[in-house]
Amino acid sequence: MAELTNVTEERVKNEVESLNQNNNMEEVKMTSAEVKMQAVEEARQNLMKAKSVLEANKDAEANIKKSALVNVGKAETAYLEALKKVELPTAKVELWNESKNTNKQVVFTKEEKEIIIATSVYSMAASKVNIECGKDLITNEKFDKVPLYITEATLFYNADIELKDLNGNIVPKDTPNVYVPVDTANGYWQWASYHEHNLNAIVKDDTKLIIENVRIKKFASLQEFGKYRGVNNVLSRGFNGLEKTGNAALATQQEFFSKVFQKALELKANISVITKYYNFGKTLSLKVWNSAMQGVCEAQLEEYDLTVGDTIIKTLTDMKISKDTIRHRYMIDAITQLANYAPNGGNKKIGLDETLSTIKTLNEGSIKIINEVKSDHVNAIYSEMLTQYLKNHGVIKEEQAA
């Protein structure tokens, strides 16, 4: 009997210790959340102080004003970083609830609500570039506020699937008022873009955006959730390279994009390759393409001499370089490499004109090698052209090259 009593006492002791540990963990968690909120408030106060100093020195010397402005910028950055660590941030949404649905009419009622948006490892990931671009899109007057579907997080809680809020913090299981986006090709990035926009609005003391046309969709199981996403996204895609260039040509009405688009169609070539012919051997960043899709053209593109690209392609064609060789990146990459060649280890590069002059002196044997190269394409083509350049300048003789 005494033995049984000891066992019972030991079990009770263990349960009490376990409970205390759980309570301590909860206290630590609450303390963590409170510490983060305290950091936000401190950052906000620091920003207010920095702005006050700037205002007080609005008529001061330029260097003093500049220093005060720099301090405001630093304070804004610190405030934003603090906001990005807050646990369970909410998003203000405009929920559309279907109140009537007949053969002739669908009626929705709207309500504004603060909710927590969370994602899982199964959610579509949005890149930083897309999030940044999205911040511009959601404020564009031409942007359509298509329905954004969400579902209750209970489905994921029940399956023990970890959820994270929009700041990347783990959402404790069974946290109420949490919803998971039902991803679509044109919706998955919007949540992060709205979140980033609104954090910046807080820092800048601007008006935060309400996420409109949000609708709750219920699913009987995660499998049904997966099937729904699959059926509605399986054929979804964005513009491919050629289509993106064509739309950029229409949206910007800029000759650069029109030229690249038409030449890509003509040669049946990859857009990045043709871009190199007209952009001094360089491609364009995704940010530039995204801007062009919206009708915004980088100033430097308007200054390019597009006849240069035409001249390169015409020279290659006249020299019987095959269309297949021209339309692959190896040719333009080798041309760029030779144009950047500096004889005798000097600083002066031979440039494009000298490179084209070299190409014009290639013999049939070299042309055949360039057209038929099977491996290490860029180096093989570059080697043929460099050898010809060195022969042209008497650095090596014909028999040495042979």
Secondary structure, DSSP 8 states (H G I E B T S, - for coil): -HHHHHHHHHHHHHHHHHHHHHHHHHHHHHHHHHHHHHHHHHHHHHHHHHHHHHHHTTTS-HHHHHHHHHHHHHHHHHHHHHHTT-SS-EEEEEEEEEEEE-SS-EEEEEEEEEEEEEE-TTS----HHHHHHHHHHTT-TT-----EEEEETHHHHHTT---EETTS-B--TT-SSEEEE---TTTTTHHHHHHHHHHHHHHHT-----EEEEEE---SSHHHHHHHHHHHHTT-----HHHHHHHHHHHH--HHHHHHHHHHHHHT--HHHHHHHHTTT----HHHHHHHHTT---GGGGG--THHHHHHHHHHHHTT--HHHHTSHHHHHHHHHHHT--GGG-S---HHHHHHHHHTT--HHHHHHHHH--SSHHHHHHHHHHHHHHHHTTSS-HHHH-
